[in-house]
Amino acid sequence: MLAALWPRPATPVPDDRADVVPQVHQAPKADAAWWLLALGWLAQAVAIATDGLDWQHQPLLARFGFGPALSVTTWLVLGVYALERLQLDSLVARRTLAAIAAGSVMLAAAFPGQVHPTQHALAPIHWLLGLASYGLFGAALLHAAFLTLAERRMKRRLPPAGIPLLRLESLTLKFVWAGFVVLSATLVLGYLFAQPWRWDHKSVLSVLSWLVFATLLAGRHWMGWRGRTAVNWLYAGSALLLLAYVGSRFVFEVLLHRAPGSH
């Protein structure tokens, strides 16, 4: 099962005409690095399930904070990366994602956040959608990074590596669209169960990020934004979204040492 999920990328057979003739791939094999990454991914899933829920309370209560939010986000992004392993694999990307995931697990253990009692039936859906939007935009950022590398290779007249440039651009846009839809649903549900609605830092930054992503998608549709312009808008929206929850939670939990909303 793990070998099927995390095989080693196929090794191309040398060919003097590699830039003209499609490369022939050997059957993928699982190597030690991918096995360790798979084990770490599963261990992170267990850590999220055990630390993110209060198992001593019935019904179960969720525990949220900036550490768990980062851990879930990196876990989702790493899962997307694994699904596209044969075309997106890169030693630098693999090491970077593994290091970020390990760091997020340690942050979640050091700063587990607070238990949030469910006061509205829509609250758990709101929380799950919020984490899903983080993961989808994180996947968009991952593809945007590979898109930037592919553009650099093209400018240097190097042969493409992995997913073609236009395919990477299409995947990036699809993840942005998916994240935008999920973020929209998150904001709507948050408005419905938050009585009264408060324009605090989290709400303002979340809405601003939504506006940035909406502008990106509108610019792409009507003005043909692509390349560096589109990626910069993606970076800006993602930074605002990161600050909306993770950033505000970090300030409250680490710098101010108090729960959000307390005085």
C-alpha positions in Angstrom: 0.0 0.0 0.0 2.7 2.5 1.0 4.8 1.5 -2.0 1.9 2.3 -4.3 1.4 5.7 -2.7 5.0 6.7 -2.5 7.1 5.1 -5.2 10.3 6.5 -6.4 10.0 8.6 -9.6 10.7 6.7 -12.8 14.2 6.7 -14.0 14.6 7.8 -17.6 16.6 5.8 -20.0 19.4 7.9 -21.6 18.7 8.9 -25.2 20.8 11.2 -27.4 17.5 12.6 -28.8 15.8 13.1 -25.4 14.6 16.5 -26.4 12.8 15.1 -29.4 11.8 11.5 -28.6 9.7 10.9 -25.5 11.6 9.3 -22.6 11.0 5.6 -21.8 10.3 5.0 -18.1 11.2 2.0 -16.0 8.8 0.6 -13.5 8.8 2.8 -10.4 10.3 1.3 -7.2 10.0 2.4 -3.7 13.2 3.7 -2.2 14.1 4.4 1.5 13.5 8.1 1.3 9.9 7.7 0.1 9.3 4.9 2.7 10.4 7.3 5.4 8.3 10.1 4.1 5.3 7.8 4.0 5.9 6.7 7.5 6.2 10.3 8.6 3.0 11.3 6.8 1.1 8.5 8.6 2.7 9.4 11.9 1.6 13.0 11.4 -1.9 11.9 10.7 -2.0 10.0 14.0 -0.6 13.0 15.8 -3.3 15.2 14.3 -6.0 12.8 15.3 -4.7 12.3 18.9 -3.7 15.9 19.6 -6.4 17.7 17.7 -9.3 16.0 19.6 -10.1 15.8 23.3 -10.7 12.0 23.5 -11.5 12.2 27.2 -14.6 14.2 26.6 -17.9 12.9 25.1 -18.9 14.1 22.7 -15.5 14.8 21.3 -14.2 18.3 21.4 -11.8 19.8 18.9 -8.5 21.5 19.9 -7.4 24.3 17.7 -4.4 26.6 17.6 -1.8 28.0 15.2 0.3 24.9 15.6 -2.4 22.3 14.8 -3.5 24.5 11.9 0.0 24.5 10.4 0.3 20.7 11.0 -2.9 19.9 9.1 -2.0 22.3 6.3 1.4 20.7 5.7 -0.1 17.2 6.0 -2.6 18.0 3.3 0.0 19.6 1.0 2.4 16.6 1.5 -0.5 14.3 0.5 -1.1 16.2 -2.7 2.6 16.2 -3.5 2.6 12.4 -3.0 -0.3 11.9 -5.4 1.7 13.7 -8.1 5.0 12.2 -7.1 5.9 10.8 -10.5 5.8 14.2 -12.2 6.6 16.7 -9.4 9.3 14.8 -7.6 12.3 16.9 -6.6 14.9 16.2 -4.0 14.9 19.9 -2.8 11.0 19.9 -2.7 11.0 16.6 -0.9 13.4 17.7 1.8 11.8 21.1 2.2 8.3 19.7 2.6 9.6 17.0 5.0 11.4 19.7 7.1 8.3 21.9 7.2 6.0 19.0 8.1 8.4 18.0 10.9 8.6 21.6 12.2 4.8 21.9 12.1 4.4 18.7 14.2 6.8 20.1 16.8 4.9 23.4 16.9 1.6 21.6 17.3 3.1 19.6 20.2 4.5 22.7 21.8 1.4 24.9 21.2 -1.6 22.6 21.0 -4.1 25.4 21.3 -7.3 25.4 23.3 -10.4 23.1 23.3 -13.3 24.6 21.5 -16.7 23.5 22.6 -19.2 23.2 19.8 -21.9 25.8 20.3 -23.5 25.6 16.8 -24.2 22.6 14.6 -22.3 24.4 11.7 -19.2 25.0 13.7 -17.4 21.7 13.0 -18.1 22.1 9.2 -16.8 25.6 9.4 -13.6 24.5 11.0 -13.1 21.6 8.6 -13.7 23.8 5.6 -11.2 26.4 7.0 -8.5 23.8 7.3 -9.3 22.4 3.8 -9.0 25.9 2.3 -5.5 26.2 3.9 -4.6 22.9 2.4 -5.9 23.7 -1.1 -4.1 27.1 -1.2 -1.0 25.4 0.1 -1.2 22.9 -2.8 -1.7 25.9 -5.1 1.5 27.5 -3.7 3.4 24.2 -4.2 2.4 24.1 -7.9 3.2 27.8 -8.2 6.7 27.1 -7.0 7.1 24.4 -9.6 5.6 26.7 -12.2 8.2 29.3 -11.4 11.0 26.7 -11.7 9.6 25.5 -15.1 9.5 29.1 -16.4 13.1 29.6 -15.4 14.1 26.4 -17.2 12.2 27.5 -20.3 14.0 30.9 -20.3 17.4 29.1 -20.0 16.3 26.9 -22.9 16.5 23.7 -20.8 14.2 20.8 -21.6 11.0 20.6 -19.4 11.2 18.4 -16.3 8.1 16.7 -14.9 4.7 18.3 -15.6 4.7 20.6 -18.7 4.4 24.4 -18.1 0.9 24.8 -19.3 -0.3 21.8 -17.3 1.3 23.2 -14.1 -0.4 26.5 -14.7 -3.7 24.8 -15.2 -3.3 22.7 -12.0 -2.3 25.8 -10.0 -5.5 27.7 -11.2 -7.7 24.7 -10.4 -6.3 24.6 -6.8 -6.9 28.3 -6.5 -10.5 27.9 -7.7 -11.1 25.0 -5.3 -9.6 26.9 -2.4 -11.6 30.0 -3.3 -14.9 28.0 -3.3 -14.1 26.4 0.1 -13.0 29.7 1.6 -16.2 31.3 0.4 -18.2 28.5 2.1 -16.1 28.9 5.3 -16.8 32.6 5.5 -20.6 32.1 4.8 -20.8 29.5 7.6 -18.8 31.6 9.9 -21.2 34.5 9.4 -24.2 32.2 10.0 -23.1 30.7 13.3 -21.2 33.7 14.7 -23.8 35.7 16.5 -23.1 38.6 16.4 -20.6 38.8 13.6 -17.5 40.6 14.7 -15.1 42.5 12.4 -12.0 41.4 14.3 -8.5 40.9 12.9 -9.3 37.4 11.8 -12.5 38.3 10.0 -10.9 41.4 8.3 -7.8 39.5 7.1 -10.0 36.5 5.9 -12.2 38.8 3.8 -9.2 40.7 2.5 -7.7 37.4 1.4 -11.0 36.4 -0.3 -11.0 39.7 -2.2 -7.4 39.1 -3.3 -8.2 35.6 -4.6 -11.4 36.9 -6.3 -9.3 39.6 -8.0 -6.8 37.0 -9.1 -9.5 34.8 -10.7 -11.2 37.8 -12.3 -7.9 39.1 -13.6 -7.1 35.7 -15.0 -10.5 35.4 -16.7 -10.9 38.9 -18.1 -7.3 40.2 -18.4 -5.4 36.9 -19.0 -3.2 37.3 -15.9 -0.6 34.5 -15.8 3.0 33.8 -14.9 4.6 36.1 -12.4 1.6 38.4 -12.1 -0.8 35.6 -11.1 1.8 34.0 -8.8 2.3 37.3 -6.9 -1.4 37.7 -6.4 -1.5 34.1 -5.1 1.3 34.9 -2.7 -0.5 38.0 -1.4 -3.8 36.2 -0.8 -2.1 33.3 0.8 -0.1 35.6 3.2 -3.3 37.3 4.3 -5.1 34.0 4.8 -2.1 32.7 6.8 -2.2 35.8 9.0 -5.9 35.6 9.5 -5.9 32.5 11.6 -2.4 31.2 12.1 -0.9 34.7 12.6 -3.5 35.9 15.0 -3.4 32.7 17.0 0.4 32.9 17.2 0.1 36.5 18.6 -2.5 35.4 21.2 -1.0 32.1 22.2 2.8 32.8 22.1 3.2 36.6 22.4 0.2 37.5 24.6 -0.2 34.1 26.3 -4.0 34.2 26.3 -6.9 32.8 24.4 -8.5 34.9 21.6 -11.4 36.8 22.8 -10.2 36.9 26.5 -9.4 40.2 28.2 
